[in-house]
Amino acid sequence: MKSFNIPEFYRSPIISKVKQYRKLQDPRKQDNTPTKLDFGSVSYYIARHFGFCYGVENAIEIAFKALDENPGRRIFLLSEMIHNPAVNKDLIERGVDFLQDTYGKQLIPFDSLKSEDVVIIPAFGAPLQILKQLEEKGITTQKYNTTCPFVERVWKKSEQIGKTSHTVIIHGKYNHEETRSTFSRSARDSAAIVVRDLNEAEKLGQFILNDKTQAEFEKEFSGKFSNAFSVRDHLNKVGVINQTTMLATETQTIADYFKSVMIQKYGLNKLSEHFSDTRDTLCYATNENQDATYGLLETDADLAIVAGGYNSSNTSHLVELCEQKFPTYFISSAKEIKDSKTIHHFDYRTKAHKITQNFLPAKEAKIIITSGASCPDSMLEEIIIKINGFMKVVSPIDEVIRKLEPKT
């Protein structure tokens, strides 16, 4: 796989050694057990897969390239390039301005843009109507377009479904940048609708199976369907795609549900006429990170720490999985660990910041650590070093890392 030129301050000597060790030990990526770093009084169980993915490293390389190539020019990001506050802060400090916030609210009017300005398209992509607006201003959007190739793969799948007159059902968070970008393309090619979870999928299923009205549909799914969407005309052929960072198991459950609905209504022998079996459209990194988190659940540990941006969809799903077994703390950086007793963390369900006391065991601790796809490795190193400072560490870092080196 291609390697990218990303700033050195996002890398970590410790985490790089861990990743290299696992790459040599498990080149086919078949072992999802975590890597153990034993410091004596504290042991860390680091997920098999975590951190920067292909799409994120690609986006960072392009963004910093835009800065290097355009001294003196105004440089804008359409919105957050990735969902990591540290990376976005780095870009802002280097002079990049955001045109919109993560929810699409305008921060700088497009009318103020000039043709010589540089606009970076984020890894989530951009809705077609926004690209058109920028191009009408004379701004070339393709040169610094950091859209993840795995997001573009979903768009191609959506186009395939649309060409066969299937309605595109998008499993995603409606206000997420990626979902908005995917929706704009799906709605261009066919009828489209977004469902957040299985509960919403089942509500939509009732419009397929039962004689419910258009007015009921428009009230239930307000703001989540394409123009001129008709319950009568657009729910007799469907296919499911997804926001690439959703839980794979939930996407599969939703697809299986709509498949069963079509069998119930039209019969098994006519299934192919009414259901496009698109299979899973998650990216490889999301799949790997989620599979590695299931591997973490087999570990005997005291707590889990998940690092990443609080508006990061893929990170919140890792938290959701870890919570099945461990007290789990979702933090944006090591700064949220205030001392040996206090940690500030985020509840992704309520969107509330919380403070927990006595989060670390008094004497010995076994700690699960993982991070989202937009989290730099350097952040995990900072977390490990900070916690080590609170514990009576027996082994120095160099000694622990040396144990991961191949024996000659």
Secondary structure, DSSP 8 states (H G I E B T S, - for coil): -------GGG--HHHHHHHHHHHHH-TT------EEEE-SSEEEEE-SS-S--HHHHHHHHHHHHHHHH-TTS-EEESS-SSS-HHHHHHHHHTT-EESB-TT--BSS-GGG--TT-EEEB-TT---HHHHHHHHHTT---STTB---HHHHHHHHHHHHHHHTT-EEEEES-TTSHHHHHHHHHHHHHS-EEEE-SHHHHHHHHHHHHS---HHHHHHHTTTSB-TT--HHHHSSSEEEEE-TTS-HHHHHHHHHHHHHHHHHHH-GGGHHHHEE-------HHHHHHHHHHHHHTTS--SEEEEES-TT-HHHHHHHHHHTTTS-EEEESSGGGB-SSSEEEEEETTTTEEEEEES-S-SS-EEEEEEE-TT--HHHHHHHHHHHHHHS---S-HHHHHHTTS---
